[in-house]
Amino acid sequence: MSSHSFKGEPAEYRSDADGFLFDPGIREILVRTGRKVTPGIEALAAVRMAGKKMHATMERWADLHGLSEGRFQILVRLQHQSDGRLAMGELAELLDVSPRTVTGLVDNLERDGFVRRVDAPDDRRSVYAEITEQGRDAVRRLWRDSEGGQVALIKGFSEAELIQLRHLCLRLMQAMSAVELAGVGEKHASR
């Protein structure tokens, strides 16, 4: 079975006539459900699987430091601010999650001493999340520890392949943003 079916089981990909990998399990699902097997459908399925696997890998790395990926992402955003703080609403927007989700993540980070809430000096209704020194230490440790894992992930790729991978991922992001702006997904969902 392919990696899309069972967690932790090694994928059994095959190569097509041109030597490019494909997932026979995805092709089987497409055929079984009456869908046409096209490079586009297979590519998007591969991106979804890679994204899911990358998310799981990031979760495992963050978990080694007592964090979730979401909490780590908040710490990283705060770490990159000159004053180490962002408004809670800005964090939600940057992470593309609801304000309620950010509140829960910040609650946990504050409980663990990684961030503190600070009132906005110019607006008593606004609250900032501010990274603590303990939070900065956690980010540095996770970055240091994850570096080896990242190197292992890209070890078998040439520089040209990595540049192409970056390029294609960013082009896909641009296409998704364009579709989102045009409201295409909403039109199809309402049918």
Secondary structure, 3 states (H helix, E strand, C coil): CCCCCCCCCCCCCEECCCCCEECHHHHHHHHHCCCCCCHHHHHHHHHHHHHHHHHHHHHHHHHCCCCCHHHHHHHHHHHCCCCCEEEHHHHHHHHCCCHHHHHHHHHHHHHCCCEEEEEECCEEEEEEEEECHHHHHHHHHHHHHHHHHHHHHHCCCCHHHHHHHHHHHHHHHHHHHHHHHHCHHHHHHCC
